[in-house]
């Protein structure tokens, strides 16, 4: 799919991105809380401001930071036809998780995202790199699946990153609305507060060049996720 229509029209690209990053896209994201359920159980997240702080950490210093860099590096490997680089990035994405549940979260969403895109928007440009990763025995995580689909469709990388992060933020807010609980209006206030966080994260992701330089600084989220594995009462899978 071209990036622009006949007269500079970007509507087809926008529609594709809106569809893929929508909360209604069937990735199973609604069943994951990214450790938030334990944070609420502990009393660490009690209201909207706490939820915004938790999401900000996840977006700017945790999985959001790492996943968007991996998305960018995978997209560039695809664009250059460098299968070795793609395998390296996808392998790191499959391993770079702080807990079993966070690994499950990314793996399940990656599988569901790619399966749905293949069914509704089939493209040979997706199948070749997916086959390369399959032959290497690498499970495709969520950021890698998005990179494959977005690159094959010619979606602008900056917009794809922003959409990916917005989807991550929206899922955390949705979980918080259900768990704290919060009203729907407070949920929208939280999303509004997270807009500049998402916007600020796009530039660093685009600047990613070195796979070995990737890292996160959100150890508490990893610890909360580990504790969630044995939490007595759980509504979410992470």
C-alpha positions, 0 to 999 in steps of 0.5 A, spaced: 500 500 500 502 506 498 504 511 503 500 517 499 494 516 495 493 519 488 493 527 490 497 526 496 491 523 500 494 519 506 487 516 508 488 509 506 494 509 510 491 512 516 485 507 516 490 501 516 493 504 522 487 506 525 484 499 524 491 495 526 492 499 533 484 499 535 483 496 542 478 492 538 483 489 533 483 481 536 490 481 539 487 479 546 490 485 549 484 486 554 486 480 558 493 483 559 495 488 565 502 488 564 503 488 572 498 493 573 493 488 577 499 487 582 500 494 583 493 495 584 492 489 589 498 492 593 495 499 593 501 502 589 496 505 584 489 508 587 487 513 582 488 516 575 494 520 577 497 513 579 495 510 573 498 515 569 505 515 572 505 507 572 503 508 564 508 513 563 514 509 566 512 503 562 512 507 556 518 511 556 522 507 561 520 500 560 517 495 555 514 501 550 521 504 550 524 497 548 519 494 543 519 501 539 526 500 538 526 493 536 520 495 531 524 500 528 530 495 528 526 490 525 523 495 520 530 497 517 532 490 517 526 488 512 527 495 508 534 493 507 533 485 506 538 484 511 535 477 514 541 476 519 539 483 522 532 481 522 533 474 525 538 478 531 532 483 532 527 478 533 531 473 537 532 479 542 525 481 542 523 474 544 528 474 550 528 481 552 522 480 557 523 481 565 518 475 567 514 469 564 507 473 564 510 479 560 513 474 555 507 471 554 503 478 553 508 479 547 508 473 544 500 472 544 499 479 541 504 478 536 501 471 534 494 474 534 496 480 530 500 477 525 494 472 524 489 477 523 493 481 518 495 475 514 487 473 514 484 480 512 490 484 509 494 478 505 501 480 502 507 476 499 511 482 503 509 479 510 510 472 508 517 472 506 520 475 512 515 471 516 518 465 513 525 467 515 523 467 522 519 461 522 525 457 519 530 460 524 525 457 530 523 464 532 517 466 535 514 473 533 513 478 538 508 483 538 513 489 536 516 484 530 509 482 528 507 490 527 514 491 524 513 486 519 506 488 517 507 496 517 513 495 513 510 491 508 504 496 507 509 502 507 506 505 513 510 511 515 515 509 521 514 514 526 506 514 525 506 506 526 511 507 533 506 513 535 500 508 534 503 502 537 505 506 543 498 509 544 495 502 543 499 500 549 497 506 553 490 505 551 490 498 554 493 500 560 488 505 562 483 500 560 485 495 565 486 501 570 479 503 569 476 496 570 481 494 576 481 501 580 476 502 578 475 509 575 470 512 571 470 512 563 471 520 563 477 519 568 480 514 563 480 519 557 483 524 562 489 519 563 489 518 555 490 525 554 495 526 560 499 520 556 499 524 549 505 528 550 509 521 553 507 518 547 509 523 542 516 524 546 517 517 545 517 517 538 524 520 537 528 516 541 525 510 538 527 512 531 534 514 533 535 506 535 541 503 531 544 499 536 541 492 538 546 491 544 544 498 547 537 497 548 535 496 555 529 498 560 529 502 567 523 499 570 525 494 575 518 495 579 514 493 573 518 486 572 517 485 579 510 486 580 509 482 574 513 476 577 509 476 583 502 476 579 504 469 577 502 467 584 497 472 586 491 469 589 486 473 585 487 474 578 483 477 572 488 478 567 494 474 564 499 478 566 
